[in-house]
Every structure is written in structure tokens, then in C-alpha cells.
């Protein structure tokens, strides 16, 4: 039970730190996008505009995923792990 709660708290910490770092990622992407220094290929500005979105998606997957898995295991749902026996039905 303690391991599941630690997973929920760890996911929350990752999520909070990620939101703090997200402001830096957004400001850097905005600054670099506003400056006309990105001209190496036609999709560079679009790719630069996409980076904060990719960061947020990764943050959601890691942070909320860890919290969800920890909460589900704390509630008694079996997520992953070994089967009780070799026949696959868990009996």
C-alpha cells in the first residue's frame, strides 16, 4: 500500500515540477519563434511551435499515468505483474 501511495505522490511531484518547467519551455519557444532566426527549413517554425505541446503531452502521460496507476493499485486493481499460475486465468 505504501508503494502505491508513493507512486501517486511521485506522479504529483513530477506533474508540479513539469508545470514549473513548462513556463520556461513556453517562453523559450515563443522567443525563438518570434525571432526570425529559424529559417533553416520551411517546417522549423512549425516544429518549434509544436515543442510545448509535445512537452505537455509527455508531462500528462508521465505524471498523470503514475498517479493513475498508483491510485488503481491502491484501490485493489491488479495492474501488470505476474499471473498467479501459468494457465492465464488467475485461478
Buried (B, 14 or more C-beta within 10 A) or exposed (E): EEEBEEBBEBBBEBBEEBEEEBEEBBEEBEEBBEEEEBEEEEEBBEEBBEBBEEBBEEBEEBBBEBBBBBBBBBEEEEEEEEEEEEEEEEE
